[in-house]
Amino acid sequence: MIETGWLPDPEIWHLWPETLALLETAASRGRCAAWVDGDLLWVAIERGKVLGVATTRLLDDGRAELKHVAGCQAARWRGKLEAQICEWARGHKCPAIVSRGRVGWWPIVREMGWQMVGNDDGLTLFEKDLT
């Protein structure tokens, strides 16, 4: 069974090194820092192994941002984790959640209700209305 959720204090978690490695993979594609203080770390774990990770943060404009997503066997956990992230954002009264990434994400995120809203520095901008 895959467990998903966010972790407080991830830098002291015993699986932080392998988690950070996944974040660094995602960050290299997005050309931004893998981990920034204030980010929230989300994980998908099965039998003590990290299958996937994501980071989020709240933006000054009231929206939430899904910054990084990385891992393996994503079809098994991405829907559950994305639903939890959206619920977290709604709990913070965010009207939308935004993300940027490769255009190859489009078929996947479209199925989850995201819209393609633009392009920035070669990356595709995605947004999901949470209202």
Order of alpha helices (4+ residues) and beta strands (2+ residues): beta-alpha-beta-beta-beta-alpha-beta-alpha-beta-beta
